[in-house]
Amino acid sequence: MSKMTETALQELLAQEPTWQLVDGKLIRNWTFKDFVAAMLFVNRIAAVAEEMGHHPDIDIRYNQVRLGLISHDAGGITGRDARMAKRISKEFA
């Protein structure tokens, strides 16, 4: 799978404004009421990731969760990351 072009990335970010491009990754942050709520969210993300066969980088800090999407095997953001970002945005708005 090839990396997305800069134009395609900018179009994706315009369509998905809750995601940001940070250090070559698609990044999105969530804040929850507590650690338990954050972990419940992460477990739901894990189920989607398994279903899609694409796994985000996940950083958990008490009640804050940061997801990072990048296709390490392609060396950048691909259509696979874009599909995952759109799915997460739709299911976890």
DSSP file (Angstrom, degrees, kcal/mol; ACC not computed):
  #  RESIDUE AA STRUCTURE BP1 BP2  ACC     N-H-->O    O-->H-N    N-H-->O    O-->H-N    TCO  KAPPA ALPHA  PHI   PSI    X-CA   Y-CA   Z-CA
    1    1 A M              0   0    0      0, 0.0     2,-0.2     0, 0.0    70,-0.0   0.000 360.0 360.0 360.0 136.4    0.0    0.0    0.0
    2    2 A S        -     0   0    0      1,-0.1    77,-0.5    73,-0.0    72,-0.1  -0.582 360.0 -98.1 -95.1 156.8    1.4    3.4   -0.9
    3    3 A K  B     -A   78   0A   0     71,-0.3    75,-0.3    -2,-0.2     2,-0.1  -0.324  42.7-104.2 -67.6 150.5    1.4    6.6    1.2
    4    4 A M        -     0   0    0     73,-3.4    73,-0.2     1,-0.1    -1,-0.1  -0.445  37.0-111.5 -71.8 148.6   -1.2    9.2    0.7
    5    5 A T     >  -     0   0    0     -2,-0.1     4,-2.5     1,-0.1     5,-0.2  -0.348  27.4-108.8 -73.7 162.9   -0.3   12.3   -1.2
    6    6 A E  H  > S+     0   0    0      1,-0.2     4,-2.3     2,-0.2     5,-0.2   0.885 121.5  52.2 -59.6 -39.2   -0.1   15.6    0.6
    7    7 A T  H  > S+     0   0    0      2,-0.2     4,-2.1     1,-0.2    -1,-0.2   0.923 109.7  47.8 -63.4 -44.9   -3.3   16.7   -1.2
    8    8 A A  H  > S+     0   0    0      1,-0.2     4,-2.3     2,-0.2    -2,-0.2   0.891 111.1  51.8 -64.3 -39.1   -5.1   13.6   -0.2
    9    9 A L  H  X S+     0   0    0     -4,-2.5     4,-2.5     2,-0.2    -2,-0.2   0.918 109.3  49.0 -62.2 -44.1   -4.0   14.1    3.4
   10   10 A Q  H  X S+     0   0    0     -4,-2.3     4,-1.7     1,-0.2    -1,-0.2   0.874 110.7  51.0 -65.4 -36.6   -5.2   17.7    3.5
   11   11 A E  H  X S+     0   0    0     -4,-2.1     4,-1.9     2,-0.2    -1,-0.2   0.909 110.1  50.2 -65.1 -41.7   -8.6   16.5    2.0
   12   12 A L  H  X S+     0   0    0     -4,-2.3     4,-2.4     1,-0.2    -2,-0.2   0.932 110.0  49.5 -61.2 -46.3   -8.9   13.9    4.7
   13   13 A L  H  < S+     0   0    0     -4,-2.5    -1,-0.2     1,-0.2    -2,-0.2   0.831 109.2  52.6 -64.6 -31.6   -8.1   16.4    7.5
   14   14 A A  H  < S+     0   0    0     -4,-1.7    -1,-0.2    -5,-0.2    -2,-0.2   0.867 114.2  42.8 -69.1 -35.8  -10.8   18.7    6.0
   15   15 A Q  H  < S+     0   0    0     -4,-1.9    -2,-0.2     1,-0.2    -1,-0.2   0.793 123.9  37.3 -77.5 -29.6  -13.3   15.9    6.1
   16   16 A E    ><  +     0   0    0     -4,-2.4     3,-2.0    -5,-0.2    -1,-0.2  -0.660  67.6 169.3-123.9  72.6  -12.2   14.7    9.6
   17   17 A P  T 3  S+     0   0    0      0, 0.0    -1,-0.1     0, 0.0    -4,-0.1   0.613  70.6  69.0 -68.2 -11.4  -11.4   17.9   11.5
   18   18 A T  T 3  S+     0   0    0     10,-0.0    11,-0.4     2,-0.0     2,-0.3   0.622  91.2  75.8 -79.8 -10.8  -11.1   16.1   14.9
   19   19 A W    <   -     0   0    0     -3,-2.0     2,-0.3    -6,-0.2     9,-0.2  -0.750  66.6-163.8 -98.9 148.5   -7.9   14.4   13.6
   20   20 A Q  E     -B   27   0B   0      7,-2.6     7,-3.0    -2,-0.3     2,-0.7  -0.905  23.1-121.6-127.1 156.4   -4.6   16.2   13.3
   21   21 A L  E     +B   26   0B   0     -2,-0.3     2,-0.4     5,-0.2     5,-0.2  -0.899  40.8 167.9 -97.5 113.8   -1.3   15.5   11.5
   22   22 A V  E >   -B   25   0B   0      3,-2.6     3,-1.7    -2,-0.7    -2,-0.1  -0.984  66.2 -20.9-133.0 120.2    1.4   15.3   14.1
   23   23 A D  T 3  S-     0   0    0     -2,-0.4    -1,-0.1     1,-0.3     3,-0.1   0.860 127.4 -49.7  51.1  40.9    4.9   14.0   13.4
   24   24 A G  T 3  S+     0   0    0      1,-0.2     2,-0.3    46,-0.0    -1,-0.3   0.607 119.3 102.0  78.6  11.9    3.7   12.1   10.4
   25   25 A K  E <  S-B   22   0B   0     -3,-1.7    -3,-2.6    45,-0.1     2,-0.6  -0.917  75.9-117.1-124.3 152.1    0.8   10.4   12.1
   26   26 A L  E     -BC  21  69B   0     43,-2.3    43,-2.7    -2,-0.3     2,-0.4  -0.806  44.2-169.7 -81.2 125.7   -2.9   11.0   12.2
   27   27 A I  E     +BC  20  68B   0     -7,-3.0    -7,-2.6    -2,-0.6     2,-0.3  -0.940  17.9 174.4-125.0 140.1   -3.6   11.8   15.9
   28   28 A R  E     - C   0  67B   0     39,-1.9    39,-2.7    -2,-0.4     2,-0.3  -0.990  13.5-154.3-143.0 140.5   -6.8   12.2   17.9
   29   29 A N  E     - C   0  66B   0    -11,-0.4     2,-0.3    -2,-0.3    37,-0.2  -0.870   8.0-172.9-115.1 145.4   -7.2   12.8   21.6
   30   30 A W  E     - C   0  65B   0     35,-2.6    35,-2.4    -2,-0.3     2,-0.4  -0.972   9.1-155.6-131.4 149.3  -10.1   12.0   24.0
   31   31 A T  E     - C   0  64B   0     -2,-0.3    33,-0.2    33,-0.2     2,-0.2  -0.996  15.2-172.1-125.3 133.2  -10.7   12.8   27.6
   32   32 A F        -     0   0    0     31,-3.1    31,-0.1    -2,-0.4     3,-0.1  -0.670  38.4-103.9-118.5 171.8  -13.0   10.7   29.8
   33   33 A K  S    S-     0   0    0     -2,-0.2     2,-0.3     1,-0.1    30,-0.1   0.808  94.9 -17.9 -68.9 -28.4  -14.4   11.1   33.3
   34   34 A D  S  > S-     0   0    0     29,-0.1     4,-1.9    28,-0.1     5,-0.1  -0.948  76.6 -81.8-163.0-179.4  -11.9    8.5   34.8
   35   35 A F  H  > S+     0   0    0     -2,-0.3     4,-2.5     1,-0.2     5,-0.2   0.884 121.4  55.5 -62.4 -41.8   -9.5    5.7   34.0
   36   36 A V  H  > S+     0   0    0      1,-0.2     4,-2.3     2,-0.2    -1,-0.2   0.919 108.3  48.0 -60.5 -44.8  -12.2    3.1   33.9
   37   37 A A  H  > S+     0   0    0      1,-0.2     4,-2.0     2,-0.2    -1,-0.2   0.893 111.1  51.7 -63.3 -39.3  -14.1    5.0   31.2
   38   38 A A  H  X S+     0   0    0     -4,-1.9     4,-2.3     1,-0.2    -2,-0.2   0.913 110.6  48.0 -63.1 -42.3  -10.9    5.5   29.2
   39   39 A M  H  X S+     0   0    0     -4,-2.5     4,-2.4     2,-0.2    -2,-0.2   0.867 108.1  54.1 -68.8 -36.3  -10.1    1.7   29.4
   40   40 A L  H  X S+     0   0    0     -4,-2.3     4,-1.7     2,-0.2    -1,-0.2   0.919 109.9  48.6 -61.5 -42.1  -13.6    0.8   28.2
   41   41 A F  H  X S+     0   0    0     -4,-2.0     4,-2.5     2,-0.2    -2,-0.2   0.933 109.7  51.6 -61.4 -47.1  -13.1    3.1   25.2
   42   42 A V  H  X S+     0   0    0     -4,-2.3     4,-2.5     1,-0.2    -2,-0.2   0.889 108.0  52.3 -60.2 -39.9   -9.7    1.5   24.5
   43   43 A N  H  X S+     0   0    0     -4,-2.4     4,-1.6     2,-0.2    -1,-0.2   0.876 109.3  49.3 -65.1 -36.3  -11.3   -2.0   24.6
   44   44 A R  H  X S+     0   0    0     -4,-1.7     4,-1.7     2,-0.2    -2,-0.2   0.898 110.8  50.2 -67.8 -40.0  -13.9   -0.9   22.1
   45   45 A I  H  X S+     0   0    0     -4,-2.5     4,-2.8     1,-0.2    -2,-0.2   0.904 106.4  56.5 -62.0 -40.9  -11.2    0.6   19.8
   46   46 A A  H  X S+     0   0    0     -4,-2.5     4,-2.5     1,-0.2    -1,-0.2   0.886 104.6  51.9 -59.3 -39.8   -9.4   -2.7   20.1
   47   47 A A  H  X S+     0   0    0     -4,-1.6     4,-2.1     2,-0.2    -1,-0.2   0.915 111.7  45.8 -64.1 -42.9  -12.4   -4.6   18.8
   48   48 A V  H  X S+     0   0    0     -4,-1.7     4,-2.4     2,-0.2    -2,-0.2   0.912 111.8  52.5 -65.2 -42.3  -12.7   -2.3   15.8
   49   49 A A  H  X>S+     0   0    0     -4,-2.8     5,-1.7     1,-0.2     4,-1.4   0.915 110.0  47.7 -61.2 -44.1   -8.9   -2.6   15.2
   50   50 A E  H  <5S+     0   0    0     -4,-2.5     3,-0.2     1,-0.2    -1,-0.2   0.920 111.6  50.7 -62.7 -43.4   -9.1   -6.4   15.2
   51   51 A E  H  <5S+     0   0    0     -4,-2.1    -2,-0.2     1,-0.2    -1,-0.2   0.896 117.1  39.7 -60.6 -40.9  -12.0   -6.3   12.8
   52   52 A M  H  <5S-     0   0    0     -4,-2.4    -1,-0.2     2,-0.2    -2,-0.2   0.590 104.2-128.8 -86.9 -11.1  -10.2   -4.0   10.4
   53   53 A G  T  <5S+     0   0    0     -4,-1.4     2,-0.4    -3,-0.2    -3,-0.2   0.826  75.9 106.7  67.0  30.8   -6.9   -5.7   10.8
   54   54 A H      < -     0   0    0     -5,-1.7    -2,-0.2    -6,-0.2    -1,-0.2  -0.970  54.8-156.3-145.0 125.1   -5.2   -2.3   11.5
   55   55 A H        -     0   0    0     -2,-0.4    15,-0.2    15,-0.1     2,-0.1  -0.890   6.8-143.4-116.2 122.5   -4.0   -1.3   14.9
   56   56 A P        -     0   0    0      0, 0.0     2,-0.4     0, 0.0    13,-0.2  -0.349  27.2-105.8 -75.6 157.8   -3.5    2.2   16.2
   57   57 A D  E     -D   68   0B   0     11,-3.0    11,-2.4    -2,-0.1     2,-0.5  -0.730  43.3-158.3 -74.9 132.3   -0.8    3.4   18.5
   58   58 A I  E     -D   67   0B   0     -2,-0.4     2,-0.5     9,-0.2     9,-0.2  -0.971  16.1-174.8-124.6 127.0   -2.6    3.9   21.8
   59   59 A D  E     -D   66   0B   0      7,-2.4     7,-2.5    -2,-0.5     2,-0.5  -0.985   7.5-168.6-121.2 122.3   -1.3    6.1   24.7
   60   60 A I  E     +D   65   0B   0     -2,-0.5     2,-0.4     5,-0.2     5,-0.2  -0.950  11.8 174.4-116.3 126.2   -3.3    6.1   27.9
   61   61 A R  E >   -D   64   0B   0      3,-3.0     3,-2.1    -2,-0.5     2,-0.8  -0.838  64.4 -73.9-131.0  93.5   -2.7    8.6   30.7
   62   62 A Y  T 3  S-     0   0    0     -2,-0.4   -24,-0.2     1,-0.3   -23,-0.1  -0.385 122.0  -2.5  54.1 -95.6   -5.3    8.2   33.4
   63   63 A N  T 3  S+     0   0    0     -2,-0.8   -31,-3.1   -30,-0.1     2,-0.4   0.270 119.6  88.4-107.3  11.6   -8.5    9.6   31.8
   64   64 A Q  E <   -CD  31  61B   0     -3,-2.1    -3,-3.0   -33,-0.2     2,-0.4  -0.920  52.4-171.5-115.4 135.6   -6.8   10.7   28.5
   65   65 A V  E     -CD  30  60B   0    -35,-2.4   -35,-2.6    -2,-0.4     2,-0.5  -0.987   3.0-168.9-126.3 132.4   -6.4    8.6   25.4
   66   66 A R  E     -CD  29  59B   0     -7,-2.5    -7,-2.4    -2,-0.4     2,-0.4  -0.985   6.4-162.0-120.3 126.3   -4.4    9.4   22.3
   67   67 A L  E     -CD  28  58B   0    -39,-2.7   -39,-1.9    -2,-0.5     2,-0.4  -0.877   3.6-166.9-104.9 140.3   -4.7    7.4   19.2
   68   68 A G  E     -CD  27  57B   0    -11,-2.4   -11,-3.0    -2,-0.4     2,-0.5  -0.995   2.3-161.6-127.1 131.3   -2.1    7.5   16.4
   69   69 A L  E     +C   26   0B   0    -43,-2.7   -43,-2.3    -2,-0.4     2,-0.3  -0.954  27.6 136.0-116.8 126.4   -2.6    6.0   13.0
   70   70 A I        -     0   0    0     -2,-0.5     2,-1.1   -15,-0.2     7,-0.2  -0.943  50.4-126.2-160.0 145.2    0.3    5.3   10.6
   71   71 A S  B >>> -E   76   0C   0      5,-2.3     5,-1.6    -2,-0.3     3,-1.2  -0.809  24.5-172.0 -95.8  95.7    1.1    2.4    8.4
   72   72 A H  T 345S+     0   0    0     -2,-1.1     3,-0.4     1,-0.3    -1,-0.2   0.855  82.8  57.6 -57.8 -37.1    4.6    1.5    9.6
   73   73 A D  T 345S+     0   0    0      1,-0.2    -1,-0.3    -3,-0.1    -2,-0.0   0.758 112.1  41.1 -68.1 -23.3    5.1   -1.0    6.7
   74   74 A A  T <45S-     0   0    0     -3,-1.2   -71,-0.3     2,-0.3    -1,-0.2   0.529 110.0-122.2 -97.7  -9.7    4.4    1.8    4.2
   75   75 A G  T  <5S+     0   0    0     -4,-1.1     2,-0.3    -3,-0.4    -3,-0.2   0.788  79.9  18.6  74.6  27.7    6.4    4.4    6.0
   76   76 A G  B   <S-E   71   0C   0     -5,-1.6    -5,-2.3   -74,-0.0     2,-0.4  -0.987 104.1 -33.8 170.2-165.3    3.5    6.9    6.4
   77   77 A I        +     0   0    0     -2,-0.3   -73,-3.4    -7,-0.2     2,-0.2  -0.682  57.8 177.1 -86.6 130.7   -0.2    7.4    6.3
   78   78 A T  B >>  -A    3   0A   0     -2,-0.4     4,-1.9   -75,-0.3     3,-0.5  -0.636  49.2 -88.3-122.6 179.3   -2.1    5.3    3.8
   79   79 A G  H 3> S+     0   0    0    -77,-0.5     4,-2.7     1,-0.2     5,-0.2   0.809 124.6  63.3 -59.1 -30.6   -5.7    4.7    2.8
   80   80 A R  H 3> S+     0   0    0      2,-0.2     4,-1.8     1,-0.2    -1,-0.2   0.898 104.5  46.0 -61.4 -40.9   -5.9    2.1    5.5
   81   81 A D  H <> S+     0   0    0     -3,-0.5     4,-2.8     2,-0.2    -2,-0.2   0.895 111.3  52.3 -68.3 -40.4   -5.2    4.8    8.1
   82   82 A A  H  X S+     0   0    0     -4,-1.9     4,-2.4     2,-0.2    -2,-0.2   0.917 109.7  48.6 -61.9 -43.9   -7.8    7.1    6.5
   83   83 A R  H  X S+     0   0    0     -4,-2.7     4,-2.3     1,-0.2    -1,-0.2   0.901 112.5  48.9 -63.2 -40.4  -10.5    4.3    6.6
   84   84 A M  H  X S+     0   0    0     -4,-1.8     4,-2.7     2,-0.2     5,-0.2   0.924 110.6  50.0 -65.4 -44.2   -9.7    3.6   10.2
   85   85 A A  H  X S+     0   0    0     -4,-2.8     4,-2.6     1,-0.2    -2,-0.2   0.920 112.2  48.0 -60.6 -44.0   -9.9    7.3   11.1
   86   86 A K  H  X S+     0   0    0     -4,-2.4     4,-2.2     2,-0.2    -1,-0.2   0.908 112.2  48.9 -64.5 -41.3  -13.2    7.7    9.4
   87   87 A R  H  X S+     0   0    0     -4,-2.3     4,-2.6     2,-0.2     5,-0.2   0.928 112.6  47.3 -64.3 -45.0  -14.6    4.5   11.1
   88   88 A I  H  X S+     0   0    0     -4,-2.7     4,-2.6     1,-0.2    -2,-0.2   0.921 111.8  51.0 -63.7 -42.9  -13.4    5.7   14.5
   89   89 A S  H  < S+     0   0    0     -4,-2.6    -1,-0.2    -5,-0.2    -2,-0.2   0.902 113.2  46.0 -59.9 -40.7  -14.9    9.2   13.9
   90   90 A K  H >< S+     0   0    0     -4,-2.2     3,-0.5    -5,-0.2    -2,-0.2   0.924 120.6  36.3 -69.3 -44.8  -18.2    7.6   12.9
   91   91 A E  H 3< S+     0   0    0     -4,-2.6    -2,-0.2     1,-0.2    -1,-0.2   0.749 126.0  36.3 -82.7 -24.1  -18.5    5.1   15.8
   92   92 A F  T 3<        0   0    0     -4,-2.6    -1,-0.2    -5,-0.2    -2,-0.2  -0.223 360.0 360.0-126.9  43.4  -16.9    7.2   18.6
   93   93 A A    <         0   0    0     -3,-0.5    -1,-0.1    -4,-0.1    -4,-0.1   0.491 360.0 360.0 -64.4 360.0  -18.1   10.8   17.9
